[in-house]
Amino acid sequence: MRIKSVLIAVALSCGAGTAIAQTVPVADIPVTVDNVPYAPPETVQRVATPNNPAEALLKVLIISGQNSYEHDWTGVNNRLRTQLKDTGRFDVRVTEDFDDGTLAMLKKYDVVILNYSSRWNYADQKQHVWSDAAFKALYDYVAQGGGLVAYHSSFTWGRDIPEYRKLIGAVMVPGISRRSPPDAFTIEIVDREHPITQGLRRYHWNFMEDKYTNMVFDPEAKVHVLATAIDDPADYAPERAGPKYDPKAYAPDQLKKMGGMGKPNPQVWVQNYGKGRVFSITLGHGPDTIQYDGFKTLFARGTEWAATGKVTIKPYDKAAEFTVGK
């Protein structure tokens, strides 16, 4: 239903109290969008339901089961699974036990997502890693043409496993790499011609998110960077960074010595590993951080690209490029 212009009689109480008729335009108010009734945003997570096995969908396996204490990895797995299913392109399964994973197991899937960290605390010496056979199965799967998505916590371990570093491209190394202070920051798409990023706007906001900086890239990994974020020295000032960042350790003279400071730091990249494709995305800290259009678009399209080498998924509304008005 549309509300047209209405006539409003305005009575003025001055002079002789003359009444003046005035036409006031009222904006059209749509009650449906594309014939779909409006619904408010969801406040709880939906649980992904099974797909019809007759549908020709890309098969996805999320490898999980352990992570560092500050990550809600089970909540993330659920939301990732639901978001991917909502695109209409994927059938997603989750395993929380890959200790003895096999190549035959992985071959059932078009793409594998790693949402795993081997340590309860980032700096712990003790860690839980898969068997040598499971690692070899993962390497062989990708090298033989399988797709891989390295996701967020995937970069916080494996620094002591050379082939794993080569597989995902880069790792966080204690004492060298940093989680920069901002919980809200923008990433810049530095290659907008790649199938994953084509048609996306240049900048995307992230909220309650981790910004990984000064990561150590494996010299044998031929990564192609799609998006970066600036590690701004001003963000380390005590009034901005808060009590988690020691003012003495991050004093101006110390910041000057830190690698990657004040420079663009890779956040999203791609590479080939044998015959397979790897999509690496450092974003995705928690189930709340991954609900925004920029992340949802990059993740869904990156997963499709890793699986097929092509992208058919359209950008979500707030991730799509737009024309800047004069």
C-alpha beads as a LAMMPS data file, in Angstrom:
LAMMPS data file: protein, C-alpha beads

326 atoms
325 bonds

1 atom types
1 bond types

-500.0 500.0 xlo xhi
-500.0 500.0 ylo yhi
-500.0 500.0 zlo zhi

Masses

1 110.0

Atoms # bond

1 1 1 0.000 0.000 0.000
2 1 1 1.322 3.453 -0.843
3 1 1 0.472 6.647 0.946
4 1 1 0.015 9.570 -1.437
5 1 1 0.344 13.267 -0.755
6 1 1 -2.156 14.500 1.778
7 1 1 -3.713 17.912 2.377
8 1 1 -3.185 19.319 5.822
9 1 1 -5.174 22.358 6.934
10 1 1 -3.117 24.521 9.192
11 1 1 -5.037 26.927 11.402
12 1 1 -3.048 29.963 12.434
13 1 1 -4.104 31.674 15.608
14 1 1 -2.755 35.079 14.636
15 1 1 -4.714 38.069 13.321
16 1 1 -8.181 37.026 12.229
17 1 1 -7.269 33.302 12.551
18 1 1 -7.089 32.725 8.801
19 1 1 -6.889 29.035 7.852
20 1 1 -4.280 28.109 5.209
21 1 1 -4.344 24.815 3.268
22 1 1 -0.888 23.311 2.619
23 1 1 0.132 20.272 0.521
24 1 1 2.661 18.090 2.345
25 1 1 4.315 15.283 0.348
26 1 1 4.624 12.036 2.316
27 1 1 7.222 9.476 1.214
28 1 1 6.000 6.204 -0.195
29 1 1 6.319 3.529 2.485
30 1 1 6.878 0.007 1.126
31 1 1 5.635 -2.787 3.345
32 1 1 7.323 -5.511 1.294
33 1 1 10.617 -5.813 -0.534
34 1 1 10.467 -7.986 -3.646
35 1 1 7.241 -9.423 -2.237
36 1 1 9.063 -10.777 0.820
37 1 1 7.535 -9.620 4.130
38 1 1 9.916 -7.607 6.283
39 1 1 11.339 -9.410 9.309
40 1 1 13.558 -7.953 12.059
41 1 1 17.158 -9.181 12.434
42 1 1 17.603 -12.486 14.201
43 1 1 18.904 -12.329 17.763
44 1 1 19.770 -16.005 18.131
45 1 1 21.761 -18.324 15.926
46 1 1 19.903 -20.631 13.596
47 1 1 21.115 -24.200 13.348
48 1 1 21.733 -25.370 9.804
49 1 1 19.367 -28.160 8.776
50 1 1 20.248 -30.988 6.356
51 1 1 20.203 -30.410 2.624
52 1 1 18.354 -32.572 0.144
53 1 1 21.037 -35.076 -0.970
54 1 1 19.686 -34.883 -4.528
55 1 1 20.800 -31.243 -4.826
56 1 1 24.055 -30.614 -6.693
57 1 1 25.857 -28.663 -3.981
58 1 1 29.527 -28.115 -3.221
59 1 1 30.541 -30.365 -0.338
60 1 1 32.354 -28.620 2.514
61 1 1 34.077 -30.049 5.596
62 1 1 34.982 -27.817 8.563
63 1 1 37.876 -29.323 10.537
64 1 1 37.661 -28.137 14.129
65 1 1 37.680 -29.586 17.643
66 1 1 40.137 -27.410 19.553
67 1 1 41.027 -23.737 19.755
68 1 1 42.460 -21.112 22.066
69 1 1 40.440 -20.115 25.119
70 1 1 39.227 -16.763 23.765
71 1 1 37.551 -18.277 20.703
72 1 1 33.957 -19.525 20.578
73 1 1 34.816 -22.043 17.891
74 1 1 31.644 -24.097 18.265
75 1 1 29.509 -20.971 17.826
76 1 1 31.605 -19.941 14.822
77 1 1 31.232 -23.362 13.205
78 1 1 27.466 -23.154 13.507
79 1 1 27.242 -19.676 12.031
80 1 1 29.667 -20.433 9.196
81 1 1 27.691 -23.539 8.354
82 1 1 24.409 -21.631 8.324
83 1 1 25.766 -18.701 6.309
84 1 1 27.264 -20.970 3.683
85 1 1 24.057 -22.967 3.411
86 1 1 22.053 -19.750 2.974
87 1 1 23.934 -19.017 -0.269
88 1 1 22.359 -22.093 -1.856
89 1 1 25.765 -23.349 -3.015
90 1 1 27.047 -25.535 -0.176
91 1 1 26.369 -28.636 1.888
92 1 1 28.497 -28.244 5.036
93 1 1 29.609 -30.833 7.590
94 1 1 31.784 -30.427 10.711
95 1 1 34.285 -32.790 12.295
96 1 1 35.750 -32.198 15.748
97 1 1 38.214 -35.101 15.476
98 1 1 40.829 -35.044 12.746
99 1 1 43.632 -36.655 14.784
100 1 1 43.699 -39.654 12.472
101 1 1 42.102 -38.140 9.378
102 1 1 42.657 -39.845 6.033
103 1 1 42.863 -38.842 2.398
104 1 1 39.828 -41.013 1.622
105 1 1 37.847 -39.020 4.190
106 1 1 38.843 -35.667 2.675
107 1 1 38.273 -36.779 -0.910
108 1 1 34.520 -36.787 -0.227
109 1 1 34.597 -32.980 -0.133
110 1 1 35.216 -30.194 -2.630
111 1 1 36.757 -27.863 -0.045
112 1 1 38.008 -28.094 3.544
113 1 1 37.855 -25.234 6.076
114 1 1 40.358 -25.167 8.942
115 1 1 38.919 -23.638 12.121
116 1 1 41.471 -25.116 14.491
117 1 1 44.248 -24.045 16.831
118 1 1 46.505 -26.489 18.614
119 1 1 47.062 -24.419 21.765
120 1 1 44.768 -23.352 24.622
121 1 1 46.901 -20.214 24.933
122 1 1 48.686 -18.621 21.972
123 1 1 52.093 -18.780 23.703
124 1 1 51.763 -22.279 25.262
125 1 1 54.548 -24.748 24.577
126 1 1 52.121 -27.657 24.927
127 1 1 49.862 -28.208 21.944
128 1 1 47.573 -30.835 20.465
129 1 1 48.444 -31.692 16.876
130 1 1 47.129 -34.297 14.485
131 1 1 48.964 -37.497 13.616
132 1 1 51.661 -37.397 10.937
133 1 1 49.337 -39.415 8.706
134 1 1 46.535 -36.844 9.123
135 1 1 48.850 -33.972 8.192
136 1 1 50.006 -35.900 5.119
137 1 1 46.386 -36.575 4.162
138 1 1 45.635 -32.834 4.283
139 1 1 48.714 -31.915 2.238
140 1 1 47.979 -34.619 -0.342
141 1 1 44.310 -33.639 -0.573
142 1 1 45.137 -30.037 -1.493
143 1 1 48.130 -30.910 -3.680
144 1 1 45.935 -33.272 -5.700
145 1 1 43.371 -30.538 -6.391
146 1 1 41.263 -30.128 -3.249
147 1 1 40.263 -26.674 -2.024
148 1 1 41.331 -25.260 1.338
149 1 1 40.153 -22.297 3.414
150 1 1 42.592 -21.288 6.178
151 1 1 40.466 -19.460 8.725
152 1 1 41.411 -17.026 11.542
153 1 1 42.955 -19.223 14.274
154 1 1 44.622 -21.384 11.618
155 1 1 47.452 -18.839 11.614
156 1 1 48.103 -18.919 15.378
157 1 1 49.781 -22.326 15.296
158 1 1 51.914 -24.410 12.948
159 1 1 54.852 -22.028 13.206
160 1 1 57.026 -25.064 14.018
161 1 1 55.601 -27.211 11.159
162 1 1 57.283 -26.123 7.880
163 1 1 54.864 -27.787 5.462
164 1 1 51.839 -26.418 7.310
165 1 1 53.280 -22.890 7.096
166 1 1 53.798 -23.372 3.376
167 1 1 50.228 -24.702 2.979
168 1 1 48.461 -21.697 4.544
169 1 1 51.039 -19.062 3.608
170 1 1 51.759 -17.324 6.918
171 1 1 51.680 -17.755 10.692
172 1 1 51.667 -15.629 13.827
173 1 1 54.945 -15.913 15.755
174 1 1 55.063 -14.811 19.433
175 1 1 57.450 -11.909 19.942
176 1 1 57.272 -10.943 16.259
177 1 1 53.625 -10.884 15.188
178 1 1 50.907 -8.861 16.931
179 1 1 47.197 -8.631 17.518
180 1 1 46.757 -4.888 17.085
181 1 1 44.503 -2.975 19.543
182 1 1 41.478 -1.910 17.456
183 1 1 38.347 -4.014 17.801
184 1 1 36.886 -2.113 14.848
185 1 1 38.900 -1.403 11.720
186 1 1 38.707 -1.362 7.953
187 1 1 40.396 -3.596 5.451
188 1 1 41.240 -2.374 1.965
189 1 1 40.684 -4.592 -1.060
190 1 1 43.958 -4.124 -2.919
191 1 1 43.055 -6.419 -5.830
192 1 1 39.494 -5.832 -7.021
193 1 1 39.894 -7.868 -10.202
194 1 1 40.280 -11.296 -8.626
195 1 1 37.123 -13.467 -8.889
196 1 1 36.687 -13.338 -5.090
197 1 1 36.858 -9.554 -4.838
198 1 1 35.464 -8.451 -8.193
199 1 1 32.456 -6.188 -7.719
200 1 1 33.258 -5.392 -4.082
201 1 1 33.704 -1.960 -2.576
202 1 1 37.231 -0.886 -1.743
203 1 1 36.900 -0.682 2.068
204 1 1 35.076 -2.963 4.507
205 1 1 34.470 -2.423 8.220
206 1 1 35.025 -5.186 10.772
207 1 1 33.826 -5.081 14.387
208 1 1 34.983 -6.872 17.550
209 1 1 37.629 -8.395 15.328
210 1 1 41.333 -9.303 15.483
211 1 1 43.809 -7.511 13.276
212 1 1 46.800 -9.799 12.748
213 1 1 49.954 -7.839 11.920
214 1 1 53.595 -8.528 11.102
215 1 1 52.837 -12.150 10.315
216 1 1 55.697 -14.352 9.116
217 1 1 55.140 -15.481 5.521
218 1 1 56.656 -18.709 4.310
219 1 1 59.269 -17.956 1.641
220 1 1 58.108 -20.894 -0.497
221 1 1 54.442 -19.875 -0.450
222 1 1 53.592 -17.757 -3.481
223 1 1 50.768 -15.764 -1.948
224 1 1 48.697 -13.182 -3.773
225 1 1 47.316 -10.583 -1.361
226 1 1 43.687 -9.494 -1.799
227 1 1 43.150 -7.274 1.276
228 1 1 45.263 -5.407 3.828
229 1 1 44.853 -3.344 7.002
230 1 1 47.066 -0.563 8.356
231 1 1 48.688 -1.111 11.752
232 1 1 48.441 2.482 12.992
233 1 1 50.950 3.468 15.735
234 1 1 48.358 5.911 17.145
235 1 1 46.163 2.965 18.130
236 1 1 48.743 1.871 20.716
237 1 1 48.390 5.047 22.792
238 1 1 47.140 4.043 26.280
239 1 1 43.880 5.990 25.960
240 1 1 43.069 3.989 22.833
241 1 1 44.657 0.608 23.468
242 1 1 43.504 0.139 27.060
243 1 1 45.170 -1.795 29.889
244 1 1 45.943 -4.928 27.840
245 1 1 48.838 -3.139 26.120
246 1 1 51.750 -2.215 28.410
247 1 1 52.448 1.517 27.824
248 1 1 56.187 0.947 28.290
249 1 1 56.359 -1.960 25.832
250 1 1 54.402 0.045 23.267
251 1 1 55.981 3.444 23.884
252 1 1 56.692 5.524 20.730
253 1 1 60.379 4.576 20.688
254 1 1 59.460 0.883 20.915
255 1 1 56.785 1.116 18.197
256 1 1 59.413 2.364 15.726
257 1 1 61.311 -0.923 16.137
258 1 1 58.305 -3.127 15.366
259 1 1 57.961 -4.635 11.913
260 1 1 54.843 -3.810 9.933
261 1 1 54.044 -0.768 12.066
262 1 1 52.328 2.006 10.121
263 1 1 52.170 -0.195 7.040
264 1 1 49.546 -2.301 5.219
265 1 1 49.459 -5.823 6.635
266 1 1 47.946 -8.695 4.598
267 1 1 44.608 -9.930 5.954
268 1 1 43.244 -11.943 3.011
269 1 1 45.242 -13.779 0.360
270 1 1 45.180 -16.707 -2.050
271 1 1 47.760 -19.132 -3.359
272 1 1 48.146 -22.429 -5.180
273 1 1 49.438 -25.529 -3.432
274 1 1 50.164 -28.200 -6.009
275 1 1 46.974 -28.509 -8.042
276 1 1 44.819 -27.110 -5.232
277 1 1 43.674 -23.593 -4.333
278 1 1 44.067 -22.035 -0.874
279 1 1 42.026 -19.079 0.394
280 1 1 43.416 -17.547 3.605
281 1 1 41.394 -15.119 5.708
282 1 1 42.624 -13.839 9.074
283 1 1 39.231 -12.345 9.992
284 1 1 36.541 -14.287 11.862
285 1 1 37.205 -14.058 15.599
286 1 1 33.714 -14.943 16.840
287 1 1 30.119 -15.640 15.820
288 1 1 29.294 -11.957 16.296
289 1 1 32.145 -10.698 14.100
290 1 1 31.206 -12.759 11.045
291 1 1 27.655 -11.501 10.601
292 1 1 28.635 -8.398 8.605
293 1 1 28.267 -8.229 4.831
294 1 1 31.947 -7.658 4.062
295 1 1 33.091 -10.768 5.882
296 1 1 30.146 -12.875 4.704
297 1 1 30.855 -11.986 1.094
298 1 1 34.595 -12.606 1.237
299 1 1 34.208 -15.882 3.094
300 1 1 31.463 -17.357 0.924
301 1 1 33.102 -16.318 -2.333
302 1 1 36.538 -17.425 -1.113
303 1 1 35.159 -20.838 -0.207
304 1 1 33.499 -21.197 -3.613
305 1 1 36.708 -20.136 -5.383
306 1 1 38.816 -22.612 -3.390
307 1 1 36.397 -25.377 -4.362
308 1 1 35.923 -24.551 -8.059
309 1 1 38.261 -21.766 -9.189
310 1 1 35.213 -19.675 -10.077
311 1 1 32.799 -17.389 -8.217
312 1 1 29.057 -17.207 -8.833
313 1 1 27.896 -15.902 -5.438
314 1 1 26.805 -12.259 -5.557
315 1 1 28.071 -9.773 -2.950
316 1 1 25.853 -9.013 0.024
317 1 1 24.302 -5.545 -0.118
318 1 1 26.781 -3.614 2.034
319 1 1 29.782 -5.298 0.436
320 1 1 28.969 -4.460 -3.178
321 1 1 30.769 -1.654 -4.979
322 1 1 28.908 1.628 -5.449
323 1 1 29.304 4.847 -7.365
324 1 1 30.530 7.727 -5.254
325 1 1 28.330 10.772 -5.856
326 1 1 29.783 14.167 -6.712

Bonds

1 1 1 2
2 1 2 3
3 1 3 4
4 1 4 5
5 1 5 6
6 1 6 7
7 1 7 8
8 1 8 9
9 1 9 10
10 1 10 11
11 1 11 12
12 1 12 13
13 1 13 14
14 1 14 15
15 1 15 16
16 1 16 17
17 1 17 18
18 1 18 19
19 1 19 20
20 1 20 21
21 1 21 22
22 1 22 23
23 1 23 24
24 1 24 25
25 1 25 26
26 1 26 27
27 1 27 28
28 1 28 29
29 1 29 30
30 1 30 31
31 1 31 32
32 1 32 33
33 1 33 34
34 1 34 35
35 1 35 36
36 1 36 37
37 1 37 38
38 1 38 39
39 1 39 40
40 1 40 41
41 1 41 42
42 1 42 43
43 1 43 44
44 1 44 45
45 1 45 46
46 1 46 47
47 1 47 48
48 1 48 49
49 1 49 50
50 1 50 51
51 1 51 52
52 1 52 53
53 1 53 54
54 1 54 55
55 1 55 56
56 1 56 57
57 1 57 58
58 1 58 59
59 1 59 60
60 1 60 61
61 1 61 62
62 1 62 63
63 1 63 64
64 1 64 65
65 1 65 66
66 1 66 67
67 1 67 68
68 1 68 69
69 1 69 70
70 1 70 71
71 1 71 72
72 1 72 73
73 1 73 74
74 1 74 75
75 1 75 76
76 1 76 77
77 1 77 78
78 1 78 79
79 1 79 80
80 1 80 81
81 1 81 82
82 1 82 83
83 1 83 84
84 1 84 85
85 1 85 86
86 1 86 87
87 1 87 88
88 1 88 89
89 1 89 90
90 1 90 91
91 1 91 92
92 1 92 93
93 1 93 94
94 1 94 95
95 1 95 96
96 1 96 97
97 1 97 98
98 1 98 99
99 1 99 100
100 1 100 101
101 1 101 102
102 1 102 103
103 1 103 104
104 1 104 105
105 1 105 106
106 1 106 107
107 1 107 108
108 1 108 109
109 1 109 110
110 1 110 111
111 1 111 112
112 1 112 113
113 1 113 114
114 1 114 115
115 1 115 116
116 1 116 117
117 1 117 118
118 1 118 119
119 1 119 120
120 1 120 121
121 1 121 122
122 1 122 123
123 1 123 124
124 1 124 125
125 1 125 126
126 1 126 127
127 1 127 128
128 1 128 129
129 1 129 130
130 1 130 131
131 1 131 132
132 1 132 133
133 1 133 134
134 1 134 135
135 1 135 136
136 1 136 137
137 1 137 138
138 1 138 139
139 1 139 140
140 1 140 141
141 1 141 142
142 1 142 143
143 1 143 144
144 1 144 145
145 1 145 146
146 1 146 147
147 1 147 148
148 1 148 149
149 1 149 150
150 1 150 151
151 1 151 152
152 1 152 153
153 1 153 154
154 1 154 155
155 1 155 156
156 1 156 157
157 1 157 158
158 1 158 159
159 1 159 160
160 1 160 161
161 1 161 162
162 1 162 163
163 1 163 164
164 1 164 165
165 1 165 166
166 1 166 167
167 1 167 168
168 1 168 169
169 1 169 170
170 1 170 171
171 1 171 172
172 1 172 173
173 1 173 174
174 1 174 175
175 1 175 176
176 1 176 177
177 1 177 178
178 1 178 179
179 1 179 180
180 1 180 181
181 1 181 182
182 1 182 183
183 1 183 184
184 1 184 185
185 1 185 186
186 1 186 187
187 1 187 188
188 1 188 189
189 1 189 190
190 1 190 191
191 1 191 192
192 1 192 193
193 1 193 194
194 1 194 195
195 1 195 196
196 1 196 197
197 1 197 198
198 1 198 199
199 1 199 200
200 1 200 201
201 1 201 202
202 1 202 203
203 1 203 204
204 1 204 205
205 1 205 206
206 1 206 207
207 1 207 208
208 1 208 209
209 1 209 210
210 1 210 211
211 1 211 212
212 1 212 213
213 1 213 214
214 1 214 215
215 1 215 216
216 1 216 217
217 1 217 218
218 1 218 219
219 1 219 220
220 1 220 221
221 1 221 222
222 1 222 223
223 1 223 224
224 1 224 225
225 1 225 226
226 1 226 227
227 1 227 228
228 1 228 229
229 1 229 230
230 1 230 231
231 1 231 232
232 1 232 233
233 1 233 234
234 1 234 235
235 1 235 236
236 1 236 237
237 1 237 238
238 1 238 239
239 1 239 240
240 1 240 241
241 1 241 242
242 1 242 243
243 1 243 244
244 1 244 245
245 1 245 246
246 1 246 247
247 1 247 248
248 1 248 249
249 1 249 250
250 1 250 251
251 1 251 252
252 1 252 253
253 1 253 254
254 1 254 255
255 1 255 256
256 1 256 257
257 1 257 258
258 1 258 259
259 1 259 260
260 1 260 261
261 1 261 262
262 1 262 263
263 1 263 264
264 1 264 265
265 1 265 266
266 1 266 267
267 1 267 268
268 1 268 269
269 1 269 270
270 1 270 271
271 1 271 272
272 1 272 273
273 1 273 274
274 1 274 275
275 1 275 276
276 1 276 277
277 1 277 278
278 1 278 279
279 1 279 280
280 1 280 281
281 1 281 282
282 1 282 283
283 1 283 284
284 1 284 285
285 1 285 286
286 1 286 287
287 1 287 288
288 1 288 289
289 1 289 290
290 1 290 291
291 1 291 292
292 1 292 293
293 1 293 294
294 1 294 295
295 1 295 296
296 1 296 297
297 1 297 298
298 1 298 299
299 1 299 300
300 1 300 301
301 1 301 302
302 1 302 303
303 1 303 304
304 1 304 305
305 1 305 306
306 1 306 307
307 1 307 308
308 1 308 309
309 1 309 310
310 1 310 311
311 1 311 312
312 1 312 313
313 1 313 314
314 1 314 315
315 1 315 316
316 1 316 317
317 1 317 318
318 1 318 319
319 1 319 320
320 1 320 321
321 1 321 322
322 1 322 323
323 1 323 324
324 1 324 325
325 1 325 326
